[in-house]
Amino acid sequence: MISFIPKRLGIGVGLVLLVLTMIFLVLRTVPGDPAQILASGGLTGQASTEAVAQMREQLGLNRPVVVQYGVAG
């Protein structure tokens, strides 16, 4: 009985990490630039290069993917 709880906790933590990784990877593979969309106010609007660069900085999209994952997790 005592080994049951740590085993279940380990499975739960592993499952959460797996789901977190899958969601992160799916969001990275979706077409479109999130900074462009947010800076322009929608899918059809146009944004200046400076506004997109500022949005990338705010969202941390200019960092390496590994760092983004670490910050997101």
Chimera marker file (.cmm) of the C-alpha trace (Angstrom):
<marker_set name="trace">
<marker id="1" x="0.000" y="0.000" z="0.000" r="1" g="1" b="0" radius="0.5"/>
<marker id="2" x="2.829" y="2.394" z="0.778" r="1" g="1" b="0" radius="0.5"/>
<marker id="3" x="4.412" y="1.921" z="-2.655" r="1" g="1" b="0" radius="0.5"/>
<marker id="4" x="1.054" y="2.543" z="-4.342" r="1" g="1" b="0" radius="0.5"/>
<marker id="5" x="0.946" y="6.294" z="-3.622" r="1" g="1" b="0" radius="0.5"/>
<marker id="6" x="4.434" y="7.176" z="-4.951" r="1" g="1" b="0" radius="0.5"/>
<marker id="7" x="3.786" y="5.035" z="-8.011" r="1" g="1" b="0" radius="0.5"/>
<marker id="8" x="0.531" y="6.863" z="-8.757" r="1" g="1" b="0" radius="0.5"/>
<marker id="9" x="2.164" y="10.257" z="-8.133" r="1" g="1" b="0" radius="0.5"/>
<marker id="10" x="4.955" y="9.362" z="-10.564" r="1" g="1" b="0" radius="0.5"/>
<marker id="11" x="2.458" y="8.329" z="-13.217" r="1" g="1" b="0" radius="0.5"/>
<marker id="12" x="0.460" y="11.533" z="-12.652" r="1" g="1" b="0" radius="0.5"/>
<marker id="13" x="3.522" y="13.785" z="-12.964" r="1" g="1" b="0" radius="0.5"/>
<marker id="14" x="4.655" y="11.945" z="-16.087" r="1" g="1" b="0" radius="0.5"/>
<marker id="15" x="1.207" y="12.282" z="-17.626" r="1" g="1" b="0" radius="0.5"/>
<marker id="16" x="1.076" y="16.020" z="-16.915" r="1" g="1" b="0" radius="0.5"/>
<marker id="17" x="4.512" y="16.501" z="-18.504" r="1" g="1" b="0" radius="0.5"/>
<marker id="18" x="3.485" y="14.475" z="-21.542" r="1" g="1" b="0" radius="0.5"/>
<marker id="19" x="0.296" y="16.496" z="-22.046" r="1" g="1" b="0" radius="0.5"/>
<marker id="20" x="2.163" y="19.776" z="-21.518" r="1" g="1" b="0" radius="0.5"/>
<marker id="21" x="4.759" y="18.790" z="-24.124" r="1" g="1" b="0" radius="0.5"/>
<marker id="22" x="2.126" y="17.692" z="-26.627" r="1" g="1" b="0" radius="0.5"/>
<marker id="23" x="0.175" y="20.954" z="-26.285" r="1" g="1" b="0" radius="0.5"/>
<marker id="24" x="3.376" y="23.002" z="-26.631" r="1" g="1" b="0" radius="0.5"/>
<marker id="25" x="4.389" y="21.148" z="-29.794" r="1" g="1" b="0" radius="0.5"/>
<marker id="26" x="0.925" y="21.425" z="-31.343" r="1" g="1" b="0" radius="0.5"/>
<marker id="27" x="0.884" y="25.176" z="-30.710" r="1" g="1" b="0" radius="0.5"/>
<marker id="28" x="4.318" y="25.480" z="-32.356" r="1" g="1" b="0" radius="0.5"/>
<marker id="29" x="3.182" y="23.617" z="-35.495" r="1" g="1" b="0" radius="0.5"/>
<marker id="30" x="-0.048" y="25.569" z="-36.065" r="1" g="1" b="0" radius="0.5"/>
<marker id="31" x="0.328" y="27.742" z="-39.173" r="1" g="1" b="0" radius="0.5"/>
<marker id="32" x="0.473" y="31.479" z="-38.732" r="1" g="1" b="0" radius="0.5"/>
<marker id="33" x="2.503" y="33.855" z="-36.626" r="1" g="1" b="0" radius="0.5"/>
<marker id="34" x="0.920" y="34.556" z="-33.227" r="1" g="1" b="0" radius="0.5"/>
<marker id="35" x="2.795" y="37.857" z="-32.900" r="1" g="1" b="0" radius="0.5"/>
<marker id="36" x="1.526" y="39.014" z="-36.304" r="1" g="1" b="0" radius="0.5"/>
<marker id="37" x="-2.047" y="38.037" z="-35.466" r="1" g="1" b="0" radius="0.5"/>
<marker id="38" x="-2.031" y="39.708" z="-32.049" r="1" g="1" b="0" radius="0.5"/>
<marker id="39" x="-0.250" y="42.855" z="-33.247" r="1" g="1" b="0" radius="0.5"/>
<marker id="40" x="-2.679" y="43.340" z="-36.133" r="1" g="1" b="0" radius="0.5"/>
<marker id="41" x="-5.767" y="42.682" z="-34.038" r="1" g="1" b="0" radius="0.5"/>
<marker id="42" x="-6.952" y="39.710" z="-36.074" r="1" g="1" b="0" radius="0.5"/>
<marker id="43" x="-6.305" y="37.474" z="-39.027" r="1" g="1" b="0" radius="0.5"/>
<marker id="44" x="-7.031" y="40.064" z="-41.714" r="1" g="1" b="0" radius="0.5"/>
<marker id="45" x="-5.328" y="43.155" z="-40.279" r="1" g="1" b="0" radius="0.5"/>
<marker id="46" x="-1.867" y="44.435" z="-41.096" r="1" g="1" b="0" radius="0.5"/>
<marker id="47" x="0.732" y="45.334" z="-38.481" r="1" g="1" b="0" radius="0.5"/>
<marker id="48" x="3.989" y="47.205" z="-38.802" r="1" g="1" b="0" radius="0.5"/>
<marker id="49" x="7.279" y="45.382" z="-38.491" r="1" g="1" b="0" radius="0.5"/>
<marker id="50" x="8.040" y="47.289" z="-35.283" r="1" g="1" b="0" radius="0.5"/>
<marker id="51" x="4.723" y="46.270" z="-33.722" r="1" g="1" b="0" radius="0.5"/>
<marker id="52" x="5.329" y="42.600" z="-34.585" r="1" g="1" b="0" radius="0.5"/>
<marker id="53" x="8.866" y="42.766" z="-33.167" r="1" g="1" b="0" radius="0.5"/>
<marker id="54" x="7.555" y="44.324" z="-29.949" r="1" g="1" b="0" radius="0.5"/>
<marker id="55" x="4.874" y="41.636" z="-29.661" r="1" g="1" b="0" radius="0.5"/>
<marker id="56" x="7.490" y="38.901" z="-30.166" r="1" g="1" b="0" radius="0.5"/>
<marker id="57" x="9.531" y="40.435" z="-27.351" r="1" g="1" b="0" radius="0.5"/>
<marker id="58" x="6.526" y="40.600" z="-25.021" r="1" g="1" b="0" radius="0.5"/>
<marker id="59" x="5.492" y="37.012" z="-25.733" r="1" g="1" b="0" radius="0.5"/>
<marker id="60" x="9.055" y="35.675" z="-25.617" r="1" g="1" b="0" radius="0.5"/>
<marker id="61" x="8.808" y="34.301" z="-29.156" r="1" g="1" b="0" radius="0.5"/>
<marker id="62" x="12.269" y="35.619" z="-29.965" r="1" g="1" b="0" radius="0.5"/>
<marker id="63" x="13.822" y="33.146" z="-27.524" r="1" g="1" b="0" radius="0.5"/>
<marker id="64" x="14.953" y="29.631" z="-28.482" r="1" g="1" b="0" radius="0.5"/>
<marker id="65" x="12.211" y="26.974" z="-28.420" r="1" g="1" b="0" radius="0.5"/>
<marker id="66" x="13.849" y="25.147" z="-25.504" r="1" g="1" b="0" radius="0.5"/>
<marker id="67" x="13.779" y="28.324" z="-23.411" r="1" g="1" b="0" radius="0.5"/>
<marker id="68" x="10.166" y="28.962" z="-24.413" r="1" g="1" b="0" radius="0.5"/>
<marker id="69" x="9.240" y="25.468" z="-23.243" r="1" g="1" b="0" radius="0.5"/>
<marker id="70" x="11.012" y="26.015" z="-19.942" r="1" g="1" b="0" radius="0.5"/>
<marker id="71" x="9.206" y="29.310" z="-19.370" r="1" g="1" b="0" radius="0.5"/>
<marker id="72" x="5.837" y="27.841" z="-20.421" r="1" g="1" b="0" radius="0.5"/>
<marker id="73" x="6.232" y="24.810" z="-18.175" r="1" g="1" b="0" radius="0.5"/>
<link id1="1" id2="2" r="1" g="1" b="0" radius="0.2"/>
<link id1="2" id2="3" r="1" g="1" b="0" radius="0.2"/>
<link id1="3" id2="4" r="1" g="1" b="0" radius="0.2"/>
<link id1="4" id2="5" r="1" g="1" b="0" radius="0.2"/>
<link id1="5" id2="6" r="1" g="1" b="0" radius="0.2"/>
<link id1="6" id2="7" r="1" g="1" b="0" radius="0.2"/>
<link id1="7" id2="8" r="1" g="1" b="0" radius="0.2"/>
<link id1="8" id2="9" r="1" g="1" b="0" radius="0.2"/>
<link id1="9" id2="10" r="1" g="1" b="0" radius="0.2"/>
<link id1="10" id2="11" r="1" g="1" b="0" radius="0.2"/>
<link id1="11" id2="12" r="1" g="1" b="0" radius="0.2"/>
<link id1="12" id2="13" r="1" g="1" b="0" radius="0.2"/>
<link id1="13" id2="14" r="1" g="1" b="0" radius="0.2"/>
<link id1="14" id2="15" r="1" g="1" b="0" radius="0.2"/>
<link id1="15" id2="16" r="1" g="1" b="0" radius="0.2"/>
<link id1="16" id2="17" r="1" g="1" b="0" radius="0.2"/>
<link id1="17" id2="18" r="1" g="1" b="0" radius="0.2"/>
<link id1="18" id2="19" r="1" g="1" b="0" radius="0.2"/>
<link id1="19" id2="20" r="1" g="1" b="0" radius="0.2"/>
<link id1="20" id2="21" r="1" g="1" b="0" radius="0.2"/>
<link id1="21" id2="22" r="1" g="1" b="0" radius="0.2"/>
<link id1="22" id2="23" r="1" g="1" b="0" radius="0.2"/>
<link id1="23" id2="24" r="1" g="1" b="0" radius="0.2"/>
<link id1="24" id2="25" r="1" g="1" b="0" radius="0.2"/>
<link id1="25" id2="26" r="1" g="1" b="0" radius="0.2"/>
<link id1="26" id2="27" r="1" g="1" b="0" radius="0.2"/>
<link id1="27" id2="28" r="1" g="1" b="0" radius="0.2"/>
<link id1="28" id2="29" r="1" g="1" b="0" radius="0.2"/>
<link id1="29" id2="30" r="1" g="1" b="0" radius="0.2"/>
<link id1="30" id2="31" r="1" g="1" b="0" radius="0.2"/>
<link id1="31" id2="32" r="1" g="1" b="0" radius="0.2"/>
<link id1="32" id2="33" r="1" g="1" b="0" radius="0.2"/>
<link id1="33" id2="34" r="1" g="1" b="0" radius="0.2"/>
<link id1="34" id2="35" r="1" g="1" b="0" radius="0.2"/>
<link id1="35" id2="36" r="1" g="1" b="0" radius="0.2"/>
<link id1="36" id2="37" r="1" g="1" b="0" radius="0.2"/>
<link id1="37" id2="38" r="1" g="1" b="0" radius="0.2"/>
<link id1="38" id2="39" r="1" g="1" b="0" radius="0.2"/>
<link id1="39" id2="40" r="1" g="1" b="0" radius="0.2"/>
<link id1="40" id2="41" r="1" g="1" b="0" radius="0.2"/>
<link id1="41" id2="42" r="1" g="1" b="0" radius="0.2"/>
<link id1="42" id2="43" r="1" g="1" b="0" radius="0.2"/>
<link id1="43" id2="44" r="1" g="1" b="0" radius="0.2"/>
<link id1="44" id2="45" r="1" g="1" b="0" radius="0.2"/>
<link id1="45" id2="46" r="1" g="1" b="0" radius="0.2"/>
<link id1="46" id2="47" r="1" g="1" b="0" radius="0.2"/>
<link id1="47" id2="48" r="1" g="1" b="0" radius="0.2"/>
<link id1="48" id2="49" r="1" g="1" b="0" radius="0.2"/>
<link id1="49" id2="50" r="1" g="1" b="0" radius="0.2"/>
<link id1="50" id2="51" r="1" g="1" b="0" radius="0.2"/>
<link id1="51" id2="52" r="1" g="1" b="0" radius="0.2"/>
<link id1="52" id2="53" r="1" g="1" b="0" radius="0.2"/>
<link id1="53" id2="54" r="1" g="1" b="0" radius="0.2"/>
<link id1="54" id2="55" r="1" g="1" b="0" radius="0.2"/>
<link id1="55" id2="56" r="1" g="1" b="0" radius="0.2"/>
<link id1="56" id2="57" r="1" g="1" b="0" radius="0.2"/>
<link id1="57" id2="58" r="1" g="1" b="0" radius="0.2"/>
<link id1="58" id2="59" r="1" g="1" b="0" radius="0.2"/>
<link id1="59" id2="60" r="1" g="1" b="0" radius="0.2"/>
<link id1="60" id2="61" r="1" g="1" b="0" radius="0.2"/>
<link id1="61" id2="62" r="1" g="1" b="0" radius="0.2"/>
<link id1="62" id2="63" r="1" g="1" b="0" radius="0.2"/>
<link id1="63" id2="64" r="1" g="1" b="0" radius="0.2"/>
<link id1="64" id2="65" r="1" g="1" b="0" radius="0.2"/>
<link id1="65" id2="66" r="1" g="1" b="0" radius="0.2"/>
<link id1="66" id2="67" r="1" g="1" b="0" radius="0.2"/>
<link id1="67" id2="68" r="1" g="1" b="0" radius="0.2"/>
<link id1="68" id2="69" r="1" g="1" b="0" radius="0.2"/>
<link id1="69" id2="70" r="1" g="1" b="0" radius="0.2"/>
<link id1="70" id2="71" r="1" g="1" b="0" radius="0.2"/>
<link id1="71" id2="72" r="1" g="1" b="0" radius="0.2"/>
<link id1="72" id2="73" r="1" g="1" b="0" radius="0.2"/>
</marker_set>
